[in-house]
């Protein structure tokens, strides 16, 4: 298969750590239970669809339409695959993000859940490959890292309520 995409792929790694006031079993359930997951994992835009199969070899698919500030519609697609699941301890997954059917980035993610006196310390470590940059690519990593931070803040809020 040939592609007109640039051959240079930029790689980055980042970790986001949050303290969640819930035990690891409840945090695990927030990933595993589709109803709880929908409270904190959402694609931007509207008319979103979600499919969730939380098992090794399973994955998650999500699609939405996002309107930019100038009113242009963009199709956003997220597809993941669960590689390793250790209940209430660890989740390893891969995912890719497409915008208008163009692969933008793909990642390997490890979510570690460690019990603390007040709940769970969640460590999200992501190794990301930016395949198709936005402009010069300078804002891609902050965009992905910021999106993960917002999702994880939403996870904590979903478990508090």
Secondary structure by P-SEA (a helix, b strand, c coil): cccccccbbbbbbbbbbbbbcccaaaaaaaaccaaaaaacccccccbbbbbbbcccccbbbbbbbbbcccbbbbbbbbbbbbccccccccccccccccccccccccbbbbbbbbbcccccbbbbbbbcccccccccccaaaaaaaaaaaaaaaaaaaaaac
